[in-house]
């Protein structure tokens, strides 16, 4: 489990597992999520929530791991724009390690 900071003062955090990162990767949840300006703000977080909701409502979206990601991370009360920004950075680092054959242990 890896903790990401979700607010500027550092008093709130969320624990992210490798399984969460695998689900993000499987569904490509961050693909085309961030606009060309590169800013991650509350509307980007709302967009992610709507995208996941659509996946869950679809026939193919009956995935317990996706639901766990929602409950544990995306819809977590501490998740804010800074948390999403840190999650995206963690995902990028994890993805690079996967491509380079480095274990996340």
C-alpha positions in Angstrom: 0.0 0.0 0.0 1.2 3.4 -0.9 -0.2 6.6 0.7 -1.0 9.6 -1.5 -1.5 13.1 0.0 -4.9 14.5 -0.8 -4.7 18.0 0.6 -2.1 20.8 0.6 -1.5 20.7 4.4 -0.7 16.9 4.3 -3.3 16.0 7.0 -5.4 13.8 4.7 -4.3 10.8 2.6 -5.6 7.7 0.9 -3.9 4.3 0.6 -3.5 3.0 -2.9 -2.8 -0.7 -3.6 -1.2 -2.2 -6.7 -4.6 -3.7 -7.4 -6.1 -0.2 -7.7 -3.4 0.8 -10.1 -4.0 -2.4 -12.2 -7.7 -1.5 -12.4 -6.9 2.1 -13.5 -4.7 0.5 -16.2 -7.2 -2.1 -17.3 -9.9 0.4 -17.8 -7.5 3.2 -19.0 -9.3 5.6 -16.7 -6.8 8.4 -17.1 -6.7 8.3 -20.9 -8.0 11.6 -22.3 -9.1 12.7 -18.7 -6.9 15.7 -18.4 -7.4 18.6 -20.8 -4.7 20.1 -22.9 -3.9 22.7 -20.2 -2.6 19.9 -18.0 -4.4 21.1 -14.9 -6.2 18.7 -12.6 -9.0 20.4 -10.7 -12.3 19.5 -9.3 -14.1 19.3 -12.7 -11.5 16.7 -13.8 -12.3 14.7 -10.7 -16.0 15.0 -11.5 -15.3 13.8 -15.0 -13.5 10.7 -13.7 -16.4 9.9 -11.4 -18.9 10.2 -14.3 -16.7 8.0 -16.5 -16.5 5.3 -13.8 -20.2 5.6 -13.1 -20.9 4.9 -16.8 -18.6 1.9 -16.7 -20.4 0.5 -13.6 -23.8 1.0 -15.2 -22.8 -0.7 -18.4 -23.2 -4.5 -18.9 -19.5 -5.0 -19.0 -19.0 -2.9 -15.9 -19.9 -5.5 -13.3 -16.4 -5.7 -11.9 -15.9 -5.9 -8.2 -12.4 -4.5 -8.5 -13.7 -1.4 -10.2 -16.3 -1.0 -7.5 -13.5 -1.4 -4.9 -11.5 1.3 -6.6 -14.6 3.6 -6.4 -15.2 3.0 -2.7 -11.5 3.0 -1.6 -10.2 5.8 -3.8 -12.3 7.8 -6.2 -15.3 8.4 -4.0 -13.3 8.4 -0.8 -14.3 11.5 1.3 -10.6 12.7 1.3 -10.2 12.6 -2.5 -9.8 16.1 -3.9 -8.1 17.5 -7.0 -4.7 17.4 -5.3 -5.3 13.7 -4.4 -6.2 13.0 -8.1 -3.0 14.8 -9.2 -0.9 12.7 -6.9 -2.7 9.5 -8.0 -2.1 10.3 -11.6 1.6 10.8 -10.9 1.7 7.6 -8.9 0.1 5.8 -11.8 2.6 7.2 -14.3 5.5 6.1 -12.0 4.0 2.7 -11.6 3.4 2.4 -15.3 7.0 3.3 -16.1 8.2 0.7 -13.5 6.0 -1.9 -15.2 7.4 -1.1 -18.6 11.0 -1.3 -17.3 10.4 -4.5 -15.4 10.7 -3.1 -11.9 8.5 -4.6 -9.2 6.4 -2.4 -7.0 7.2 -4.4 -3.9 
